[in-house]
Amino acid sequence: FFLLIFSFSNLEATFALLTERLFHYGTRENGYLFTYIGVILAIVQGGLIGVLVRKFGEARLVTLGLSLLVIGFVTLPYTQHVPSLLLSITGVTMGYGLASPSINSLISRNASEDMQGGVLGLSQSFASLARGLGPAWGGWVFDAYGTASPYWSGATILLGCIGLSVFAGMRLQNNNTPGNLNQ
């Protein structure tokens, strides 16, 4: 969860800088883009996530969400037209909208009843730390290594997360624990 939030915060901190460099966007255009992101996130988390969890299970949605994030992160700094920008943003937003609540659900469902509060509190503490470190990292690599570097570093981290999610999903399936692939 820390790595997901770190990577996503890295993007959030540099997104307006990226669109300014690529498209000469200002606050108005970025406001429209953030509104678009909010609408997509509301659709995914407000309507689709429950249906998708029942059909595929959280473990698969984590892997799918992380995969969409990687694709979006890799393509975003190379968009040259608004449709490709919107497509990349849609992938990133849908990916985050699937992965984040699915990870939280798996954390909750796989902690013992007497440990759930502590485990969820700890995961949120790490998420808060990631929300502080991600933007610092993103801003530094954007300035030091160029506009694509925060997105490539985030994609690299998220690729590692995909490996972890596949491994964790296989363990859930083998142990027949809550959130497994058969649900």
Backbone bond lengths (Angstrom), bond angles and torsions (degrees), N, CA, C in turn:
res aa  C-N    CA-C-N  psi(-1)  N-CA   C-N-CA  omega(-1)  CA-C   N-CA-C  phi
1 F - - - 1.446 - - 1.529 109.72 -
2 F 1.343 115.84 -41.07 1.471 120.36 177.42 1.520 110.34 -57.12
3 L 1.311 117.61 -46.57 1.466 120.83 -176.83 1.530 111.67 -66.74
4 L 1.316 117.53 -37.67 1.461 120.95 176.31 1.521 110.16 -61.96
5 I 1.314 117.51 -50.48 1.461 121.69 -177.64 1.529 110.35 -66.23
6 F 1.320 117.87 -39.42 1.465 121.54 177.23 1.525 110.30 -58.46
7 S 1.316 116.90 -48.81 1.463 121.22 -178.64 1.523 111.48 -65.25
8 F 1.317 116.69 -43.58 1.460 119.87 -178.43 1.529 110.76 -67.91
9 S 1.330 118.13 -39.40 1.463 121.63 178.12 1.521 111.06 -66.07
10 N 1.300 115.98 -33.62 1.463 123.46 174.95 1.528 109.07 -58.04
11 L 1.324 116.25 -44.77 1.462 121.44 178.24 1.525 110.58 -68.72
12 E 1.321 117.37 -47.54 1.467 120.46 -177.53 1.526 112.05 -55.77
13 A 1.326 116.23 -38.32 1.459 120.58 -176.50 1.524 112.72 -72.56
14 T 1.304 118.04 -23.20 1.461 120.52 -174.30 1.526 113.27 -112.98
15 F 1.317 117.76 -4.82 1.460 121.09 -173.90 1.530 112.40 -60.31
16 A 1.323 117.58 -47.77 1.467 120.31 -179.93 1.524 111.07 -64.33
17 L 1.330 116.96 -34.92 1.469 120.09 175.76 1.525 110.86 -65.15
18 L 1.324 115.76 -40.42 1.463 120.44 179.51 1.525 111.02 -64.32
19 T 1.326 116.65 -47.83 1.471 118.68 -178.17 1.529 111.23 -67.64
20 E 1.308 116.89 -29.15 1.468 119.68 175.74 1.527 109.97 -66.36
21 R 1.331 115.82 -42.55 1.473 119.77 -179.88 1.524 112.25 -71.28
22 L 1.329 117.09 -41.70 1.467 120.01 -175.96 1.520 113.48 -78.92
23 F 1.341 116.16 -40.29 1.471 120.51 -171.24 1.523 113.61 -122.71
24 H 1.335 117.24 0.02 1.468 122.25 -176.05 1.531 111.34 60.10
25 Y 1.334 115.90 36.27 1.454 121.20 179.90 1.526 109.88 -77.60
26 G 1.315 114.46 146.10 1.453 122.28 174.58 1.511 110.14 -110.54
27 T 1.321 115.47 -160.01 1.460 120.07 -175.73 1.527 112.17 -65.38
28 R 1.312 117.99 -37.13 1.468 120.32 -178.80 1.529 110.66 -63.71
29 E 1.317 116.74 -51.48 1.472 120.14 -177.91 1.520 111.12 -64.24
30 N 1.330 116.58 -40.74 1.465 119.06 177.32 1.516 111.35 -66.96
31 G 1.317 117.18 -33.21 1.466 120.19 174.37 1.519 111.55 -60.71
32 Y 1.334 116.30 -41.66 1.462 120.23 176.76 1.531 110.52 -63.34
33 L 1.335 116.22 -41.61 1.467 119.52 179.89 1.534 111.07 -65.08
34 F 1.329 117.18 -42.16 1.462 119.49 178.67 1.527 111.32 -67.54
35 T 1.321 117.55 -32.10 1.465 120.36 174.22 1.522 109.91 -64.71
36 Y 1.329 116.46 -43.80 1.468 121.53 177.34 1.530 110.03 -58.69
37 I 1.313 116.18 -45.12 1.466 121.26 178.57 1.531 110.01 -59.75
38 G 1.330 117.15 -44.57 1.460 121.10 179.69 1.518 112.98 -62.18
39 V 1.331 116.57 -39.95 1.463 120.18 178.81 1.525 110.31 -65.72
40 I 1.328 117.14 -46.07 1.476 120.66 178.69 1.533 110.16 -59.97
41 L 1.322 116.55 -45.17 1.464 120.53 -179.63 1.526 110.94 -63.30
42 A 1.317 117.41 -39.75 1.475 120.57 178.22 1.521 111.06 -64.64
43 I 1.319 117.47 -39.07 1.467 120.89 178.66 1.529 110.40 -65.71
44 V 1.333 116.15 -45.50 1.467 119.86 -177.74 1.525 110.73 -67.63
45 Q 1.329 117.07 -52.20 1.458 119.59 -175.06 1.519 113.03 -81.18
46 G 1.323 116.96 -25.17 1.459 119.59 -178.47 1.515 114.33 -88.58
47 G 1.330 117.18 -22.67 1.451 118.61 -175.81 1.512 115.55 -131.76
48 L 1.315 116.81 -43.49 1.462 119.80 -172.96 1.521 114.68 -82.41
49 I 1.328 117.78 -33.04 1.468 119.95 -170.34 1.522 112.40 -59.76
50 G 1.311 118.52 -41.85 1.473 120.67 -179.23 1.516 112.00 -62.42
51 V 1.320 116.40 -45.52 1.468 121.41 178.94 1.526 110.01 -63.06
52 L 1.334 116.18 -44.45 1.469 120.03 -177.38 1.529 111.89 -68.84
53 V 1.319 117.65 -36.28 1.469 120.42 177.46 1.522 109.78 -63.39
54 R 1.340 116.79 -44.74 1.469 119.31 179.37 1.523 111.36 -62.84
55 K 1.297 117.55 -34.95 1.459 120.87 -176.65 1.534 112.57 -81.87
56 F 1.335 117.36 -40.26 1.468 120.16 -171.81 1.522 114.73 -116.54
57 G 1.320 118.93 -21.29 1.464 122.10 -175.97 1.518 111.37 86.85
58 E 1.318 114.99 154.49 1.462 120.72 -176.68 1.522 112.84 -63.02
59 A 1.324 116.88 -40.50 1.462 120.00 -175.39 1.536 111.36 -58.96
60 R 1.306 116.46 -44.29 1.470 119.65 178.45 1.528 111.22 -67.69
61 L 1.317 116.85 -36.43 1.456 119.75 -179.82 1.528 111.57 -68.49
62 V 1.318 117.06 -33.07 1.470 119.43 174.81 1.522 109.40 -61.27
63 T 1.321 116.65 -49.51 1.468 120.37 -179.09 1.524 111.26 -63.39
64 L 1.319 117.57 -43.57 1.462 120.81 177.55 1.522 110.83 -62.41
65 G 1.321 117.05 -46.72 1.459 121.01 -179.90 1.514 112.30 -60.61
66 L 1.317 116.80 -44.62 1.469 120.45 178.24 1.522 111.07 -63.43
67 S 1.322 116.92 -37.80 1.470 120.88 178.64 1.530 111.04 -64.56
68 L 1.329 116.40 -43.53 1.464 119.81 176.78 1.526 111.25 -62.74
69 L 1.318 116.65 -38.94 1.458 120.42 177.06 1.527 111.43 -61.50
70 V 1.319 116.93 -45.53 1.468 120.28 179.82 1.520 110.51 -59.63
71 I 1.322 116.98 -47.49 1.470 120.49 179.99 1.530 110.20 -59.91
72 G 1.323 116.57 -45.59 1.459 120.36 178.84 1.513 112.90 -63.48
73 F 1.333 117.39 -42.20 1.456 121.59 179.66 1.530 110.98 -63.01
74 V 1.313 116.57 -41.64 1.470 120.32 -177.32 1.526 111.30 -70.99
75 T 1.322 118.01 -36.74 1.459 120.31 -175.93 1.530 113.45 -85.35
76 L 1.317 117.50 -28.98 1.464 121.58 -172.65 1.533 114.50 -53.85
77 P 1.331 119.95 -47.97 1.467 117.79 -176.63 1.529 114.29 -71.16
78 Y 1.307 117.45 -6.08 1.469 120.80 -178.12 1.519 113.17 -111.26
79 T 1.327 116.63 8.10 1.457 119.27 178.47 1.523 109.18 -67.54
80 Q 1.319 114.56 141.70 1.469 119.10 -178.77 1.518 112.33 -121.59
81 H 1.321 117.05 -11.58 1.455 121.81 -178.32 1.522 108.68 -136.31
82 V 1.298 116.15 156.12 1.469 120.71 -178.24 1.529 112.46 -57.87
83 P 1.352 120.18 -43.25 1.476 117.84 178.59 1.529 113.38 -58.79
84 S 1.330 118.06 -39.98 1.468 119.09 178.66 1.521 110.89 -70.99
85 L 1.330 117.31 -33.27 1.461 120.72 175.13 1.528 109.91 -62.12
86 L 1.332 116.08 -47.53 1.462 120.01 -179.86 1.521 111.71 -64.15
87 L 1.317 117.68 -37.15 1.462 121.08 177.93 1.534 110.79 -64.38
88 S 1.328 116.76 -44.97 1.469 120.03 178.03 1.521 111.29 -63.19
89 I 1.334 115.95 -44.30 1.466 120.13 179.13 1.525 110.69 -62.40
90 T 1.315 116.75 -39.53 1.459 120.54 179.10 1.527 110.26 -61.61
91 G 1.329 117.64 -43.54 1.461 120.90 177.98 1.514 112.18 -61.23
92 V 1.331 115.73 -45.84 1.467 119.99 179.35 1.527 110.32 -62.41
93 T 1.318 116.49 -46.47 1.462 120.56 -176.07 1.526 111.58 -67.31
94 M 1.321 116.88 -44.94 1.470 119.44 178.01 1.522 110.40 -64.05
95 G 1.323 116.45 -40.68 1.457 119.93 179.17 1.514 111.89 -60.16
96 Y 1.327 116.02 -47.30 1.467 119.47 178.46 1.520 110.60 -65.30
97 G 1.328 116.59 -40.44 1.463 121.12 -179.72 1.518 113.29 -63.75
98 L 1.324 117.40 -27.26 1.468 121.21 176.72 1.524 111.71 -87.07
99 A 1.328 116.79 -44.40 1.469 120.57 -172.11 1.523 113.06 -72.86
100 S 1.316 117.61 -46.05 1.464 120.18 -172.96 1.535 113.33 -61.50
101 P 1.335 120.02 -53.91 1.466 117.49 179.95 1.529 112.87 -68.19
102 S 1.320 116.80 -29.12 1.472 119.47 178.70 1.520 110.89 -67.62
103 I 1.333 116.53 -40.48 1.468 119.98 176.97 1.527 109.72 -63.85
104 N 1.332 116.84 -46.09 1.470 119.47 178.96 1.519 111.50 -59.55
105 S 1.318 116.82 -41.05 1.461 120.61 178.83 1.525 110.92 -63.66
106 L 1.322 116.88 -44.71 1.465 120.43 179.18 1.521 111.29 -63.45
107 I 1.326 116.75 -39.66 1.464 120.07 177.83 1.528 109.21 -60.32
108 S 1.314 116.11 -48.31 1.461 120.92 -178.30 1.524 111.96 -64.60
109 R 1.318 116.33 -47.09 1.466 120.21 -174.22 1.524 113.37 -72.86
110 N 1.315 117.42 -20.22 1.459 119.84 -177.70 1.524 112.88 -104.44
111 A 1.308 117.38 6.26 1.463 121.60 171.92 1.525 107.33 -97.12
112 S 1.304 115.91 147.53 1.461 118.24 177.28 1.530 108.60 -64.85
113 E 1.323 115.04 155.81 1.464 120.53 -174.76 1.524 112.08 -55.70
114 D 1.329 116.67 -40.08 1.460 119.71 -178.62 1.530 113.19 -78.30
115 M 1.326 117.75 -8.38 1.469 121.70 -179.75 1.529 113.36 -109.64
116 Q 1.335 117.99 -7.00 1.461 120.51 -174.14 1.520 113.35 -55.34
117 G 1.300 117.60 -48.86 1.464 120.85 -178.68 1.518 111.97 -60.00
118 G 1.302 116.12 -45.51 1.464 120.46 -179.93 1.516 112.36 -65.40
119 V 1.334 115.42 -42.14 1.465 119.81 -179.42 1.521 110.79 -67.24
120 L 1.333 117.11 -43.95 1.461 119.91 177.77 1.528 111.45 -66.03
121 G 1.320 117.20 -38.17 1.468 120.46 176.03 1.513 112.05 -62.73
122 L 1.328 116.09 -42.16 1.458 120.42 177.87 1.524 111.05 -64.35
123 S 1.328 116.93 -42.11 1.471 119.23 -179.98 1.528 110.36 -65.14
124 Q 1.332 117.62 -37.48 1.461 120.26 177.32 1.529 111.91 -69.96
125 S 1.328 116.92 -31.16 1.466 119.91 175.11 1.522 110.53 -65.36
126 F 1.319 115.50 -42.73 1.464 118.63 176.68 1.528 111.35 -66.38
127 A 1.318 117.45 -35.15 1.466 120.83 176.55 1.522 110.48 -64.06
128 S 1.328 117.05 -39.85 1.468 120.72 177.43 1.528 110.89 -63.70
129 L 1.300 115.93 -42.20 1.463 120.04 177.05 1.532 110.06 -61.23
130 A 1.314 116.07 -42.54 1.464 120.73 179.36 1.525 111.11 -64.51
131 R 1.334 117.64 -35.54 1.467 121.09 178.38 1.520 111.70 -68.27
132 G 1.310 117.21 -19.86 1.466 120.99 174.29 1.512 112.20 -88.08
133 L 1.327 116.43 -42.70 1.468 120.34 -176.17 1.528 113.03 -78.61
134 G 1.345 117.72 -35.77 1.462 121.25 -177.78 1.520 113.58 -57.91
135 P 1.346 118.35 -50.36 1.459 118.61 178.54 1.533 113.40 -63.76
136 A 1.326 116.34 -36.59 1.471 118.89 177.94 1.526 110.31 -62.83
137 W 1.322 116.03 -45.26 1.460 120.67 177.44 1.529 110.79 -62.55
138 G 1.318 116.76 -50.06 1.459 121.07 -178.03 1.513 112.38 -57.67
139 G 1.323 116.84 -46.05 1.466 120.38 179.15 1.512 112.36 -63.65
140 W 1.326 115.56 -41.36 1.464 118.75 -179.18 1.529 111.52 -65.60
141 V 1.341 118.36 -48.93 1.469 119.13 -177.94 1.522 111.55 -70.27
142 F 1.336 118.35 -31.07 1.462 121.40 175.51 1.523 109.49 -60.23
143 D 1.322 116.07 -46.38 1.459 121.11 -178.71 1.528 112.28 -72.96
144 A 1.313 116.53 -41.04 1.471 120.35 -174.31 1.529 113.38 -80.94
145 Y 1.327 118.24 -36.02 1.459 120.44 -171.16 1.525 115.05 -122.51
146 G 1.315 118.18 -2.67 1.449 120.40 175.46 1.511 113.84 112.38
147 T 1.322 114.61 169.21 1.463 122.03 -171.37 1.522 114.36 -63.16
148 A 1.314 118.10 -30.30 1.470 120.10 -177.34 1.529 112.82 -82.83
149 S 1.316 117.79 -18.88 1.471 120.12 -171.11 1.533 114.91 -62.97
150 P 1.340 121.47 -37.70 1.479 117.54 177.16 1.529 111.84 -63.85
151 Y 1.317 116.11 -32.84 1.460 120.88 -176.68 1.528 110.64 -77.39
152 W 1.301 116.76 -37.89 1.467 119.68 176.41 1.525 111.05 -69.57
153 S 1.323 117.24 -40.08 1.470 118.45 178.17 1.528 109.94 -66.43
154 G 1.333 117.19 -40.26 1.466 119.83 176.31 1.511 112.20 -63.18
155 A 1.337 116.84 -42.30 1.469 120.67 179.09 1.525 110.78 -62.95
156 T 1.319 116.63 -39.49 1.472 120.56 179.73 1.528 110.42 -63.57
157 I 1.314 116.43 -45.37 1.465 120.53 177.73 1.527 110.15 -61.61
158 L 1.330 116.39 -43.88 1.466 120.22 -178.40 1.529 112.06 -68.10
159 L 1.332 118.24 -30.26 1.471 119.87 173.82 1.524 110.34 -61.40
160 G 1.331 116.03 -41.65 1.464 119.49 174.92 1.519 111.56 -61.90
161 C 1.324 116.31 -37.56 1.473 121.16 177.67 1.523 111.27 -64.87
162 I 1.338 116.94 -35.97 1.470 119.40 176.93 1.522 109.63 -61.04
163 G 1.327 116.89 -44.47 1.468 120.18 176.94 1.517 111.30 -58.80
164 L 1.321 116.64 -44.24 1.468 120.25 177.85 1.523 111.39 -63.48
165 S 1.340 117.16 -39.24 1.468 119.30 -178.01 1.524 111.58 -69.74
166 V 1.313 117.06 -36.46 1.465 119.92 177.25 1.534 109.48 -65.35
167 F 1.330 116.19 -45.17 1.464 120.91 178.20 1.529 110.85 -60.91
168 A 1.330 116.51 -46.79 1.469 120.29 -179.90 1.526 110.91 -64.57
169 G 1.331 117.36 -39.27 1.463 120.84 177.92 1.515 111.96 -62.43
170 M 1.336 116.49 -39.27 1.468 119.92 178.25 1.522 110.02 -66.97
171 R 1.326 117.26 -38.44 1.469 120.03 177.79 1.517 110.86 -65.02
172 L 1.346 116.57 -41.52 1.463 119.82 178.19 1.520 110.58 -62.00
173 Q 1.319 116.49 -42.24 1.465 120.69 -179.29 1.527 110.24 -65.86
174 N 1.328 117.23 -44.09 1.464 121.03 -179.52 1.527 112.11 -66.97
175 N 1.316 116.84 -33.53 1.470 120.90 -179.17 1.516 112.75 -89.61
176 N 1.349 116.23 -7.98 1.467 121.51 -177.76 1.530 111.06 51.45
177 T 1.339 114.83 46.57 1.454 120.79 179.81 1.519 110.19 -96.65
178 P 1.329 117.79 167.91 1.464 120.42 -179.70 1.527 111.39 -55.14
179 G 1.316 115.92 144.27 1.455 121.18 179.38 1.503 113.20 82.52
180 N 1.339 116.44 11.02 1.452 118.18 -174.94 1.513 111.57 -71.75
181 L 1.305 115.96 174.87 1.453 122.40 -175.39 1.515 112.67 -72.82
182 N 1.320 117.69 -16.02 1.464 120.22 -177.46 1.515 112.28 -86.75
183 Q 1.330 118.25 -5.27 1.470 120.03 -177.21 1.504 110.08 -88.21
